[in-house]
Amino acid sequence: MIQTPYYLIDKSALLRNLKIIQRVREQSGARVLLALKCFATWSVFDLMREYMDGTTSSSLYEVKLGYEKFGGETHAYSVAFADHEIEAVVANCDKIIFNSISQLNRFASGAGGKPVGLRLNPGVSCAGFDLADPARPFSRLGESDPQRIIDVVDQISGVMIHNNCENKDFDRFDALLADVEARYGELLHRLDWVSLGGGISFTADGYPVDAFCARLKQFANTYGVQVYLEPGEATVRHTTTLEVSVLDTAFNGKNLAVVDSSTEAHMLDLLIYRETAPLGQAQGDHVYQVCGKTCLAGDIFGEGRFDRPLQVGDRISIGDAAGYTMVKKNWFNGIHMPSIAVKELDGTVHVVRDFSFDDYVASLS
């Protein structure tokens, strides 16, 4: 039995999402890139590259990871590239996308003839969190003014747009895209490619995939562009659990169970966005607040219902633990970093990475 805590990636569940991605590619003609900012566990890239066209990145290290470990088409983007990075970025990408016209003017001449793009910010989005909203006031994410972009259109071959965030509503996606068309139609006709970014939950149960594909195809045909999608969460939704063990139980107005993991260190977005971890593996009468083991008072995964009272040594599976987890894990409090395990398509499970005190020491100085 594998020692907890560990992330468990189920390739069978991953394959379900990948088959939907393949369907979207075939029906719409869109090319689909994995957003490494969300998920970069390269041990399962062998399966993912069969159903996806490549990767997109937010930094030099992600560019290099995509180029070296995934292959296919590698898009490079950063909110701001540094002088000392740009040569390596260009060497490891197929397209380079700049966040601003000033970055474009500064670095495009060094792109070595590779396609150059610009991030476009329509000023509207469906983000439910101000923290993640690219259209928030004073946003630094992309260029908005159509005329400013038209003025440099001869220097670019495409644009990238990120204004969907956990968008499960096709009608809202359609409306946002229509807004882009209304505002930037003249520009779109002069491009070779358009990336519509990530955040579109087209692998969610009940999503109208056929309508989504038809809309993408219509957009591509109208403007004569190659459409790209950059799914992160949509690729890995419901594929991974964080496996933990109960270390202690208590009662302080509620039943408490302390486990050998932490939101702060291992599922950080739960704290950032004040969300609750999926703890729905049982629907019994015994309700527990599942708590992390760090000294942070608010280190709480959430409440779960269990079939019997929890005891020390019991194991709990915390759901939906793929996106923005392994890429954000940290050594807060020096607690043990979860291993990463993979459940293969034949059902066998093996650890692909574990961590030790030496890794903790090596992360410091």
Secondary structure by P-SEA (a helix, b strand, c coil): cccccbbbbcaaaaaaaaaaaaaaaaaccbbbbbcccccccccaaaaaaacccccccccaaaaaaaacccccbbbbbccccccccaaaaaacccbbbbccaaaaaaccccccccbbbbbbbccccccccccccccccccccccccaaaaaaacccccbbbbccccccccaaaaaaaaaaaaaacaaaaaaccbbbccccccccccccaaaaaaaaaaaaaaaaccbbbbbbccccccccccbbbbbccccccccbbbbccccccccaaaaaaaccccccccccccccccccccccccccccbbbbbcccccccbbbbbcccccccccccccccccccbbbbbbccccbbbbcccccaaaaaaacc
